[in-house]
Amino acid sequence: MPIFSFLAYPEKNMKDQLVQDLFHMDYCEVKPSENQDVLILLTDTPDEETQKRLIDTIKELKSLQALSMTFGHTDL
């Protein structure tokens, strides 16, 4: 099961919206920073295909400015 962590940067003044968008997605856990406009996003999906679809969906969010992967692990 693929596990990844990301830094997610919201569009200007859209941090709360990005938190809500990610919170309602399956396989996602989100933790907002208290003093910066950045979120920590953890994803844990059952397989690589699901992970790819999830990331494609996240990249389409209007509230997301940028997504940077910080860690990735898959069981082969």
N, CA, C and O atoms as a Maestro MAE file, in Angstrom:
{
 s_m_m2io_version
 :::
 2.0.0
}

f_m_ct {
 s_m_title
 :::
 protein
 m_atom[304] {
  # First column is atom index #
  i_m_mmod_type
  r_m_x_coord
  r_m_y_coord
  r_m_z_coord
  i_m_residue_number
  s_m_chain_name
  s_m_pdb_residue_name
  s_m_pdb_atom_name
  i_m_atomic_number
  :::
  1 25 0.833 -1.182 0.000 1 A "MET " " N  " 7
  2 3 0.000 0.000 0.000 1 A "MET " " CA " 6
  3 2 0.874 1.240 0.000 1 A "MET " " C  " 6
  4 15 1.686 1.437 0.904 1 A "MET " " O  " 8
  5 25 0.706 2.085 -1.025 2 A "PRO " " N  " 7
  6 3 1.505 3.302 -1.141 2 A "PRO " " CA " 6
  7 2 1.161 4.331 -0.053 2 A "PRO " " C  " 6
  8 15 -0.007 4.624 0.202 2 A "PRO " " O  " 8
  9 25 2.193 4.859 0.566 3 A "ILE " " N  " 7
  10 3 2.044 5.921 1.558 3 A "ILE " " CA " 6
  11 2 2.932 7.081 1.114 3 A "ILE " " C  " 6
  12 15 4.125 6.908 0.868 3 A "ILE " " O  " 8
  13 25 2.334 8.254 1.018 4 A "PHE " " N  " 7
  14 3 3.074 9.439 0.601 4 A "PHE " " CA " 6
  15 2 2.762 10.598 1.533 4 A "PHE " " C  " 6
  16 15 1.687 10.666 2.130 4 A "PHE " " O  " 8
  17 25 3.726 11.512 1.647 5 A "SER " " N  " 7
  18 3 3.468 12.763 2.366 5 A "SER " " CA " 6
  19 2 3.845 13.921 1.448 5 A "SER " " C  " 6
  20 15 4.780 13.843 0.651 5 A "SER " " O  " 8
  21 25 3.084 14.988 1.595 6 A "PHE " " N  " 7
  22 3 3.240 16.163 0.741 6 A "PHE " " CA " 6
  23 2 3.139 17.436 1.575 6 A "PHE " " C  " 6
  24 15 2.562 17.443 2.662 6 A "PHE " " O  " 8
  25 25 3.706 18.498 1.046 7 A "LEU " " N  " 7
  26 3 3.395 19.844 1.492 7 A "LEU " " CA " 6
  27 2 2.434 20.399 0.458 7 A "LEU " " C  " 6
  28 15 2.741 20.414 -0.734 7 A "LEU " " O  " 8
  29 25 1.287 20.852 0.900 8 A "ALA " " N  " 7
  30 3 0.272 21.401 0.007 8 A "ALA " " CA " 6
  31 2 0.150 22.898 0.282 8 A "ALA " " C  " 6
  32 15 -0.091 23.317 1.414 8 A "ALA " " O  " 8
  33 25 0.320 23.687 -0.763 9 A "TYR " " N  " 7
  34 3 0.261 25.139 -0.653 9 A "TYR " " CA " 6
  35 2 -1.053 25.625 -1.254 9 A "TYR " " C  " 6
  36 15 -1.331 25.366 -2.425 9 A "TYR " " O  " 8
  37 25 -1.855 26.321 -0.471 10 A "PRO " " N  " 7
  38 3 -3.140 26.800 -0.983 10 A "PRO " " CA " 6
  39 2 -2.987 28.058 -1.839 10 A "PRO " " C  " 6
  40 15 -2.002 28.788 -1.737 10 A "PRO " " O  " 8
  41 25 -3.981 28.283 -2.675 11 A "GLU " " N  " 7
  42 3 -4.074 29.566 -3.361 11 A "GLU " " CA " 6
  43 2 -4.281 30.647 -2.293 11 A "GLU " " C  " 6
  44 15 -4.683 30.347 -1.169 11 A "GLU " " O  " 8
  45 25 -4.011 31.865 -2.641 12 A "LYS " " N  " 7
  46 3 -4.123 32.970 -1.685 12 A "LYS " " CA " 6
  47 2 -5.520 33.011 -1.060 12 A "LYS " " C  " 6
  48 15 -6.533 32.975 -1.759 12 A "LYS " " O  " 8
  49 25 -5.546 33.087 0.258 13 A "ASN " " N  " 7
  50 3 -6.775 33.164 1.059 13 A "ASN " " CA " 6
  51 2 -7.692 31.948 0.904 13 A "ASN " " C  " 6
  52 15 -8.899 32.050 1.122 13 A "ASN " " O  " 8
  53 25 -7.124 30.800 0.529 14 A "MET " " N  " 7
  54 3 -7.940 29.605 0.335 14 A "MET " " CA " 6
  55 2 -7.479 28.432 1.207 14 A "MET " " C  " 6
  56 15 -7.795 27.278 0.916 14 A "MET " " O  " 8
  57 25 -6.735 28.726 2.272 15 A "LYS " " N  " 7
  58 3 -6.229 27.660 3.131 15 A "LYS " " CA " 6
  59 2 -7.367 26.842 3.739 15 A "LYS " " C  " 6
  60 15 -7.330 25.612 3.703 15 A "LYS " " O  " 8
  61 25 -8.367 27.506 4.290 16 A "ASP " " N  " 7
  62 3 -9.484 26.784 4.909 16 A "ASP " " CA " 6
  63 2 -10.236 25.942 3.878 16 A "ASP " " C  " 6
  64 15 -10.673 24.831 4.178 16 A "ASP " " O  " 8
  65 25 -10.384 26.468 2.674 17 A "GLN " " N  " 7
  66 3 -11.062 25.720 1.618 17 A "GLN " " CA " 6
  67 2 -10.257 24.483 1.221 17 A "GLN " " C  " 6
  68 15 -10.830 23.415 1.006 17 A "GLN " " O  " 8
  69 25 -8.934 24.620 1.123 18 A "LEU " " N  " 7
  70 3 -8.084 23.482 0.779 18 A "LEU " " CA " 6
  71 2 -8.151 22.413 1.861 18 A "LEU " " C  " 6
  72 15 -8.202 21.221 1.555 18 A "LEU " " O  " 8
  73 25 -8.150 22.830 3.119 19 A "VAL " " N  " 7
  74 3 -8.289 21.871 4.222 19 A "VAL " " CA " 6
  75 2 -9.588 21.082 4.050 19 A "VAL " " C  " 6
  76 15 -9.589 19.856 4.161 19 A "VAL " " O  " 8
  77 25 -10.681 21.773 3.783 20 A "GLN " " N  " 7
  78 3 -11.976 21.099 3.618 20 A "GLN " " CA " 6
  79 2 -11.979 20.187 2.389 20 A "GLN " " C  " 6
  80 15 -12.489 19.069 2.447 20 A "GLN " " O  " 8
  81 25 -11.417 20.658 1.290 21 A "ASP " " N  " 7
  82 3 -11.368 19.851 0.068 21 A "ASP " " CA " 6
  83 2 -10.626 18.539 0.313 21 A "ASP " " C  " 6
  84 15 -11.085 17.473 -0.098 21 A "ASP " " O  " 8
  85 25 -9.484 18.623 0.979 22 A "LEU " " N  " 7
  86 3 -8.676 17.422 1.217 22 A "LEU " " CA " 6
  87 2 -9.278 16.540 2.304 22 A "LEU " " C  " 6
  88 15 -9.207 15.313 2.224 22 A "LEU " " O  " 8
  89 25 -9.866 17.158 3.312 23 A "PHE " " N  " 7
  90 3 -10.461 16.415 4.424 23 A "PHE " " CA " 6
  91 2 -11.558 15.461 3.936 23 A "PHE " " C  " 6
  92 15 -11.717 14.365 4.472 23 A "PHE " " O  " 8
  93 25 -12.298 15.880 2.933 24 A "HIS " " N  " 7
  94 3 -13.416 15.081 2.439 24 A "HIS " " CA " 6
  95 2 -13.014 14.029 1.402 24 A "HIS " " C  " 6
  96 15 -13.876 13.325 0.877 24 A "HIS " " O  " 8
  97 25 -11.726 13.913 1.101 25 A "MET " " N  " 7
  98 3 -11.269 12.915 0.141 25 A "MET " " CA " 6
  99 2 -10.870 11.628 0.854 25 A "MET " " C  " 6
  100 15 -10.270 11.651 1.929 25 A "MET " " O  " 8
  101 25 -11.219 10.506 0.230 26 A "ASP " " N  " 7
  102 3 -10.782 9.218 0.751 26 A "ASP " " CA " 6
  103 2 -9.262 9.115 0.675 26 A "ASP " " C  " 6
  104 15 -8.636 9.690 -0.216 26 A "ASP " " O  " 8
  105 25 -8.681 8.383 1.611 27 A "TYR " " N  " 7
  106 3 -7.244 8.073 1.670 27 A "TYR " " CA " 6
  107 2 -6.372 9.269 2.046 27 A "TYR " " C  " 6
  108 15 -5.149 9.192 1.924 27 A "TYR " " O  " 8
  109 25 -6.971 10.372 2.500 28 A "CYS " " N  " 7
  110 3 -6.203 11.579 2.828 28 A "CYS " " CA " 6
  111 2 -6.327 11.935 4.311 28 A "CYS " " C  " 6
  112 15 -7.388 11.802 4.921 28 A "CYS " " O  " 8
  113 25 -5.222 12.383 4.853 29 A "GLU " " N  " 7
  114 3 -5.211 12.978 6.189 29 A "GLU " " CA " 6
  115 2 -4.471 14.304 6.050 29 A "GLU " " C  " 6
  116 15 -3.369 14.352 5.504 29 A "GLU " " O  " 8
  117 25 -5.070 15.361 6.537 30 A "VAL " " N  " 7
  118 3 -4.497 16.691 6.352 30 A "VAL " " CA " 6
  119 2 -4.303 17.369 7.698 30 A "VAL " " C  " 6
  120 15 -5.144 17.263 8.591 30 A "VAL " " O  " 8
  121 25 -3.175 18.071 7.830 31 A "LYS " " N  " 7
  122 3 -2.856 18.816 9.051 31 A "LYS " " CA " 6
  123 2 -2.406 20.214 8.641 31 A "LYS " " C  " 6
  124 15 -1.346 20.361 8.032 31 A "LYS " " O  " 8
  125 25 -3.190 21.243 8.961 32 A "PRO " " N  " 7
  126 3 -2.788 22.612 8.613 32 A "PRO " " CA " 6
  127 2 -1.734 23.159 9.572 32 A "PRO " " C  " 6
  128 15 -1.731 22.845 10.762 32 A "PRO " " O  " 8
  129 25 -0.862 23.966 9.040 33 A "SER " " N  " 7
  130 3 0.102 24.692 9.861 33 A "SER " " CA " 6
  131 2 -0.643 25.789 10.611 33 A "SER " " C  " 6
  132 15 -1.600 26.362 10.091 33 A "SER " " O  " 8
  133 25 -0.212 26.074 11.807 34 A "GLU " " N  " 7
  134 3 -0.875 27.116 12.598 34 A "GLU " " CA " 6
  135 2 -0.390 28.519 12.254 34 A "GLU " " C  " 6
  136 15 -1.116 29.492 12.463 34 A "GLU " " O  " 8
  137 25 0.838 28.636 11.727 35 A "ASN " " N  " 7
  138 3 1.378 29.976 11.506 35 A "ASN " " CA " 6
  139 2 1.842 30.223 10.073 35 A "ASN " " C  " 6
  140 15 2.420 31.273 9.793 35 A "ASN " " O  " 8
  141 25 1.603 29.286 9.163 36 A "GLN " " N  " 7
  142 3 1.996 29.451 7.767 36 A "GLN " " CA " 6
  143 2 0.873 28.966 6.860 36 A "GLN " " C  " 6
  144 15 0.017 28.189 7.282 36 A "GLN " " O  " 8
  145 25 0.880 29.422 5.628 37 A "ASP " " N  " 7
  146 3 -0.104 28.941 4.650 37 A "ASP " " CA " 6
  147 2 0.438 27.705 3.949 37 A "ASP " " C  " 6
  148 15 0.777 27.740 2.767 37 A "ASP " " O  " 8
  149 25 0.512 26.611 4.702 38 A "VAL " " N  " 7
  150 3 0.961 25.331 4.166 38 A "VAL " " CA " 6
  151 2 0.254 24.224 4.937 38 A "VAL " " C  " 6
  152 15 -0.052 24.371 6.120 38 A "VAL " " O  " 8
  153 25 0.002 23.123 4.255 39 A "LEU " " N  " 7
  154 3 -0.638 21.970 4.883 39 A "LEU " " CA " 6
  155 2 0.268 20.761 4.725 39 A "LEU " " C  " 6
  156 15 1.011 20.654 3.750 39 A "LEU " " O  " 8
  157 25 0.205 19.865 5.675 40 A "ILE " " N  " 7
  158 3 0.851 18.569 5.532 40 A "ILE " " CA " 6
  159 2 -0.241 17.595 5.117 40 A "ILE " " C  " 6
  160 15 -1.275 17.487 5.777 40 A "ILE " " O  " 8
  161 25 -0.005 16.895 4.029 41 A "LEU " " N  " 7
  162 3 -0.971 15.941 3.502 41 A "LEU " " CA " 6
  163 2 -0.350 14.550 3.494 41 A "LEU " " C  " 6
  164 15 0.730 14.347 2.938 41 A "LEU " " O  " 8
  165 25 -1.032 13.603 4.109 42 A "LEU " " N  " 7
  166 3 -0.619 12.199 4.083 42 A "LEU " " CA " 6
  167 2 -1.650 11.424 3.286 42 A "LEU " " C  " 6
  168 15 -2.854 11.587 3.484 42 A "LEU " " O  " 8
  169 25 -1.170 10.578 2.383 43 A "THR " " N  " 7
  170 3 -2.073 9.719 1.629 43 A "THR " " CA " 6
  171 2 -1.675 8.264 1.864 43 A "THR " " C  " 6
  172 15 -0.491 7.936 1.931 43 A "THR " " O  " 8
  173 25 -2.662 7.414 1.985 44 A "ASP " " N  " 7
  174 3 -2.445 5.985 2.205 44 A "ASP " " CA " 6
  175 2 -3.500 5.249 1.384 44 A "ASP " " C  " 6
  176 15 -4.653 5.132 1.800 44 A "ASP " " O  " 8
  177 25 -3.099 4.761 0.226 45 A "THR " " N  " 7
  178 3 -4.033 4.135 -0.706 45 A "THR " " CA " 6
  179 2 -3.780 2.628 -0.795 45 A "THR " " C  " 6
  180 15 -2.697 2.165 -0.437 45 A "THR " " O  " 8
  181 25 -4.765 1.861 -1.267 46 A "PRO " " N  " 7
  182 3 -4.603 0.410 -1.341 46 A "PRO " " CA " 6
  183 2 -3.672 -0.060 -2.457 46 A "PRO " " C  " 6
  184 15 -3.128 -1.162 -2.382 46 A "PRO " " O  " 8
  185 25 -3.482 0.772 -3.502 47 A "ASP " " N  " 7
  186 3 -2.621 0.351 -4.615 47 A "ASP " " CA " 6
  187 2 -2.131 1.572 -5.387 47 A "ASP " " C  " 6
  188 15 -2.604 2.688 -5.172 47 A "ASP " " O  " 8
  189 25 -1.178 1.345 -6.288 48 A "GLU " " N  " 7
  190 3 -0.570 2.453 -7.025 48 A "GLU " " CA " 6
  191 2 -1.548 3.150 -7.971 48 A "GLU " " C  " 6
  192 15 -1.476 4.367 -8.140 48 A "GLU " " O  " 8
  193 25 -2.451 2.405 -8.581 49 A "GLU " " N  " 7
  194 3 -3.425 3.002 -9.494 49 A "GLU " " CA " 6
  195 2 -4.343 3.980 -8.750 49 A "GLU " " C  " 6
  196 15 -4.640 5.066 -9.248 49 A "GLU " " O  " 8
  197 25 -4.782 3.584 -7.562 50 A "THR " " N  " 7
  198 3 -5.619 4.468 -6.740 50 A "THR " " CA " 6
  199 2 -4.830 5.711 -6.352 50 A "THR " " C  " 6
  200 15 -5.372 6.816 -6.352 50 A "THR " " O  " 8
  201 25 -3.552 5.538 -6.020 51 A "GLN " " N  " 7
  202 3 -2.695 6.675 -5.658 51 A "GLN " " CA " 6
  203 2 -2.586 7.655 -6.824 51 A "GLN " " C  " 6
  204 15 -2.692 8.866 -6.630 51 A "GLN " " O  " 8
  205 25 -2.377 7.140 -8.026 52 A "LYS " " N  " 7
  206 3 -2.256 8.007 -9.196 52 A "LYS " " CA " 6
  207 2 -3.549 8.786 -9.446 52 A "LYS " " C  " 6
  208 15 -3.511 9.982 -9.733 52 A "LYS " " O  " 8
  209 25 -4.681 8.109 -9.335 53 A "ARG " " N  " 7
  210 3 -5.968 8.795 -9.533 53 A "ARG " " CA " 6
  211 2 -6.185 9.859 -8.454 53 A "ARG " " C  " 6
  212 15 -6.663 10.955 -8.746 53 A "ARG " " O  " 8
  213 25 -5.834 9.533 -7.208 54 A "LEU " " N  " 7
  214 3 -5.996 10.484 -6.110 54 A "LEU " " CA " 6
  215 2 -5.155 11.737 -6.355 54 A "LEU " " C  " 6
  216 15 -5.653 12.853 -6.206 54 A "LEU " " O  " 8
  217 25 -3.897 11.564 -6.726 55 A "ILE " " N  " 7
  218 3 -3.026 12.713 -6.963 55 A "ILE " " CA " 6
  219 2 -3.542 13.545 -8.132 55 A "ILE " " C  " 6
  220 15 -3.505 14.774 -8.078 55 A "ILE " " O  " 8
  221 25 -4.019 12.898 -9.175 56 A "ASP " " N  " 7
  222 3 -4.593 13.646 -10.303 56 A "ASP " " CA " 6
  223 2 -5.790 14.475 -9.849 56 A "ASP " " C  " 6
  224 15 -5.952 15.618 -10.275 56 A "ASP " " O  " 8
  225 25 -6.627 13.903 -8.988 57 A "THR " " N  " 7
  226 3 -7.793 14.623 -8.464 57 A "THR " " CA " 6
  227 2 -7.361 15.796 -7.595 57 A "THR " " C  " 6
  228 15 -7.919 16.888 -7.702 57 A "THR " " O  " 8
  229 25 -6.376 15.578 -6.742 58 A "ILE " " N  " 7
  230 3 -5.876 16.649 -5.865 58 A "ILE " " CA " 6
  231 2 -5.313 17.793 -6.701 58 A "ILE " " C  " 6
  232 15 -5.570 18.959 -6.400 58 A "ILE " " O  " 8
  233 25 -4.559 17.483 -7.732 59 A "LYS " " N  " 7
  234 3 -3.954 18.519 -8.575 59 A "LYS " " CA " 6
  235 2 -4.991 19.391 -9.271 59 A "LYS " " C  " 6
  236 15 -4.683 20.516 -9.666 59 A "LYS " " O  " 8
  237 25 -6.210 18.893 -9.428 60 A "GLU " " N  " 7
  238 3 -7.270 19.654 -10.082 60 A "GLU " " CA " 6
  239 2 -8.015 20.606 -9.136 60 A "GLU " " C  " 6
  240 15 -8.840 21.395 -9.596 60 A "GLU " " O  " 8
  241 25 -7.744 20.549 -7.835 61 A "LEU " " N  " 7
  242 3 -8.442 21.407 -6.878 61 A "LEU " " CA " 6
  243 2 -8.148 22.877 -7.145 61 A "LEU " " C  " 6
  244 15 -6.992 23.267 -7.304 61 A "LEU " " O  " 8
  245 25 -9.180 23.674 -7.193 62 A "LYS " " N  " 7
  246 3 -9.026 25.119 -7.422 62 A "LYS " " CA " 6
  247 2 -8.353 25.815 -6.231 62 A "LYS " " C  " 6
  248 15 -7.761 26.883 -6.386 62 A "LYS " " O  " 8
  249 25 -8.446 25.210 -5.054 63 A "SER " " N  " 7
  250 3 -7.873 25.806 -3.845 63 A "SER " " CA " 6
  251 2 -6.380 25.486 -3.685 63 A "SER " " C  " 6
  252 15 -5.732 26.020 -2.784 63 A "SER " " O  " 8
  253 25 -5.828 24.624 -4.546 64 A "LEU " " N  " 7
  254 3 -4.428 24.204 -4.450 64 A "LEU " " CA " 6
  255 2 -3.555 25.012 -5.394 64 A "LEU " " C  " 6
  256 15 -3.841 25.115 -6.587 64 A "LEU " " O  " 8
  257 25 -2.480 25.586 -4.845 65 A "GLN " " N  " 7
  258 3 -1.510 26.298 -5.663 65 A "GLN " " CA " 6
  259 2 -0.381 25.358 -6.091 65 A "GLN " " C  " 6
  260 15 -0.003 25.330 -7.262 65 A "GLN " " O  " 8
  261 25 0.163 24.576 -5.124 66 A "ALA " " N  " 7
  262 3 1.285 23.686 -5.419 66 A "ALA " " CA " 6
  263 2 1.272 22.503 -4.461 66 A "ALA " " C  " 6
  264 15 0.783 22.592 -3.335 66 A "ALA " " O  " 8
  265 25 1.823 21.391 -4.940 67 A "LEU " " N  " 7
  266 3 1.905 20.172 -4.151 67 A "LEU " " CA " 6
  267 2 3.326 19.625 -4.287 67 A "LEU " " C  " 6
  268 15 3.787 19.358 -5.396 67 A "LEU " " O  " 8
  269 25 4.016 19.460 -3.158 68 A "SER " " N  " 7
  270 3 5.389 18.969 -3.169 68 A "SER " " CA " 6
  271 2 5.490 17.677 -2.350 68 A "SER " " C  " 6
  272 15 5.190 17.665 -1.156 68 A "SER " " O  " 8
  273 25 5.916 16.587 -3.009 69 A "MET " " N  " 7
  274 3 6.065 15.329 -2.291 69 A "MET " " CA " 6
  275 2 7.308 15.395 -1.417 69 A "MET " " C  " 6
  276 15 8.367 15.843 -1.855 69 A "MET " " O  " 8
  277 25 7.165 14.945 -0.175 70 A "THR " " N  " 7
  278 3 8.292 14.931 0.750 70 A "THR " " CA " 6
  279 2 8.746 13.502 1.064 70 A "THR " " C  " 6
  280 15 9.880 13.294 1.495 70 A "THR " " O  " 8
  281 25 7.866 12.519 0.852 71 A "PHE " " N  " 7
  282 3 8.202 11.121 1.143 71 A "PHE " " CA " 6
  283 2 7.250 10.216 0.374 71 A "PHE " " C  " 6
  284 15 6.065 10.520 0.229 71 A "PHE " " O  " 8
  285 25 7.776 9.112 -0.111 72 A "GLY " " N  " 7
  286 3 6.926 8.123 -0.758 72 A "GLY " " CA " 6
  287 2 7.447 6.728 -0.488 72 A "GLY " " C  " 6
  288 15 8.656 6.495 -0.496 72 A "GLY " " O  " 8
  289 25 6.521 5.788 -0.247 73 A "HIS " " N  " 7
  290 3 6.897 4.401 0.000 73 A "HIS " " CA " 6
  291 2 5.811 3.491 -0.563 73 A "HIS " " C  " 6
  292 15 4.622 3.703 -0.323 73 A "HIS " " O  " 8
  293 25 6.230 2.480 -1.311 74 A "THR " " N  " 7
  294 3 5.296 1.485 -1.796 74 A "THR " " CA " 6
  295 2 5.841 0.106 -1.473 74 A "THR " " C  " 6
  296 15 7.051 -0.116 -1.523 74 A "THR " " O  " 8
  297 25 4.953 -0.818 -1.143 75 A "ASP " " N  " 7
  298 3 5.328 -2.219 -0.949 75 A "ASP " " CA " 6
  299 2 5.300 -2.894 -2.299 75 A "ASP " " C  " 6
  300 15 4.271 -2.889 -2.975 75 A "ASP " " O  " 8
  301 25 6.408 -3.472 -2.699 76 A "LEU " " N  " 7
  302 3 6.439 -4.140 -4.005 76 A "LEU " " CA " 6
  303 2 6.188 -5.611 -3.863 76 A "LEU " " C  " 6
  304 15 6.178 -6.335 -4.859 76 A "LEU " " O  " 8
  :::
 }
 m_bond[303] {
  # First column is bond index #
  i_m_from
  i_m_to
  i_m_order
  :::
  1 1 2 1
  2 2 3 1
  3 3 4 2
  4 3 5 1
  5 5 6 1
  6 6 7 1
  7 7 8 2
  8 7 9 1
  9 9 10 1
  10 10 11 1
  11 11 12 2
  12 11 13 1
  13 13 14 1
  14 14 15 1
  15 15 16 2
  16 15 17 1
  17 17 18 1
  18 18 19 1
  19 19 20 2
  20 19 21 1
  21 21 22 1
  22 22 23 1
  23 23 24 2
  24 23 25 1
  25 25 26 1
  26 26 27 1
  27 27 28 2
  28 27 29 1
  29 29 30 1
  30 30 31 1
  31 31 32 2
  32 31 33 1
  33 33 34 1
  34 34 35 1
  35 35 36 2
  36 35 37 1
  37 37 38 1
  38 38 39 1
  39 39 40 2
  40 39 41 1
  41 41 42 1
  42 42 43 1
  43 43 44 2
  44 43 45 1
  45 45 46 1
  46 46 47 1
  47 47 48 2
  48 47 49 1
  49 49 50 1
  50 50 51 1
  51 51 52 2
  52 51 53 1
  53 53 54 1
  54 54 55 1
  55 55 56 2
  56 55 57 1
  57 57 58 1
  58 58 59 1
  59 59 60 2
  60 59 61 1
  61 61 62 1
  62 62 63 1
  63 63 64 2
  64 63 65 1
  65 65 66 1
  66 66 67 1
  67 67 68 2
  68 67 69 1
  69 69 70 1
  70 70 71 1
  71 71 72 2
  72 71 73 1
  73 73 74 1
  74 74 75 1
  75 75 76 2
  76 75 77 1
  77 77 78 1
  78 78 79 1
  79 79 80 2
  80 79 81 1
  81 81 82 1
  82 82 83 1
  83 83 84 2
  84 83 85 1
  85 85 86 1
  86 86 87 1
  87 87 88 2
  88 87 89 1
  89 89 90 1
  90 90 91 1
  91 91 92 2
  92 91 93 1
  93 93 94 1
  94 94 95 1
  95 95 96 2
  96 95 97 1
  97 97 98 1
  98 98 99 1
  99 99 100 2
  100 99 101 1
  101 101 102 1
  102 102 103 1
  103 103 104 2
  104 103 105 1
  105 105 106 1
  106 106 107 1
  107 107 108 2
  108 107 109 1
  109 109 110 1
  110 110 111 1
  111 111 112 2
  112 111 113 1
  113 113 114 1
  114 114 115 1
  115 115 116 2
  116 115 117 1
  117 117 118 1
  118 118 119 1
  119 119 120 2
  120 119 121 1
  121 121 122 1
  122 122 123 1
  123 123 124 2
  124 123 125 1
  125 125 126 1
  126 126 127 1
  127 127 128 2
  128 127 129 1
  129 129 130 1
  130 130 131 1
  131 131 132 2
  132 131 133 1
  133 133 134 1
  134 134 135 1
  135 135 136 2
  136 135 137 1
  137 137 138 1
  138 138 139 1
  139 139 140 2
  140 139 141 1
  141 141 142 1
  142 142 143 1
  143 143 144 2
  144 143 145 1
  145 145 146 1
  146 146 147 1
  147 147 148 2
  148 147 149 1
  149 149 150 1
  150 150 151 1
  151 151 152 2
  152 151 153 1
  153 153 154 1
  154 154 155 1
  155 155 156 2
  156 155 157 1
  157 157 158 1
  158 158 159 1
  159 159 160 2
  160 159 161 1
  161 161 162 1
  162 162 163 1
  163 163 164 2
  164 163 165 1
  165 165 166 1
  166 166 167 1
  167 167 168 2
  168 167 169 1
  169 169 170 1
  170 170 171 1
  171 171 172 2
  172 171 173 1
  173 173 174 1
  174 174 175 1
  175 175 176 2
  176 175 177 1
  177 177 178 1
  178 178 179 1
  179 179 180 2
  180 179 181 1
  181 181 182 1
  182 182 183 1
  183 183 184 2
  184 183 185 1
  185 185 186 1
  186 186 187 1
  187 187 188 2
  188 187 189 1
  189 189 190 1
  190 190 191 1
  191 191 192 2
  192 191 193 1
  193 193 194 1
  194 194 195 1
  195 195 196 2
  196 195 197 1
  197 197 198 1
  198 198 199 1
  199 199 200 2
  200 199 201 1
  201 201 202 1
  202 202 203 1
  203 203 204 2
  204 203 205 1
  205 205 206 1
  206 206 207 1
  207 207 208 2
  208 207 209 1
  209 209 210 1
  210 210 211 1
  211 211 212 2
  212 211 213 1
  213 213 214 1
  214 214 215 1
  215 215 216 2
  216 215 217 1
  217 217 218 1
  218 218 219 1
  219 219 220 2
  220 219 221 1
  221 221 222 1
  222 222 223 1
  223 223 224 2
  224 223 225 1
  225 225 226 1
  226 226 227 1
  227 227 228 2
  228 227 229 1
  229 229 230 1
  230 230 231 1
  231 231 232 2
  232 231 233 1
  233 233 234 1
  234 234 235 1
  235 235 236 2
  236 235 237 1
  237 237 238 1
  238 238 239 1
  239 239 240 2
  240 239 241 1
  241 241 242 1
  242 242 243 1
  243 243 244 2
  244 243 245 1
  245 245 246 1
  246 246 247 1
  247 247 248 2
  248 247 249 1
  249 249 250 1
  250 250 251 1
  251 251 252 2
  252 251 253 1
  253 253 254 1
  254 254 255 1
  255 255 256 2
  256 255 257 1
  257 257 258 1
  258 258 259 1
  259 259 260 2
  260 259 261 1
  261 261 262 1
  262 262 263 1
  263 263 264 2
  264 263 265 1
  265 265 266 1
  266 266 267 1
  267 267 268 2
  268 267 269 1
  269 269 270 1
  270 270 271 1
  271 271 272 2
  272 271 273 1
  273 273 274 1
  274 274 275 1
  275 275 276 2
  276 275 277 1
  277 277 278 1
  278 278 279 1
  279 279 280 2
  280 279 281 1
  281 281 282 1
  282 282 283 1
  283 283 284 2
  284 283 285 1
  285 285 286 1
  286 286 287 1
  287 287 288 2
  288 287 289 1
  289 289 290 1
  290 290 291 1
  291 291 292 2
  292 291 293 1
  293 293 294 1
  294 294 295 1
  295 295 296 2
  296 295 297 1
  297 297 298 1
  298 298 299 1
  299 299 300 2
  300 299 301 1
  301 301 302 1
  302 302 303 1
  303 303 304 2
  :::
 }
}
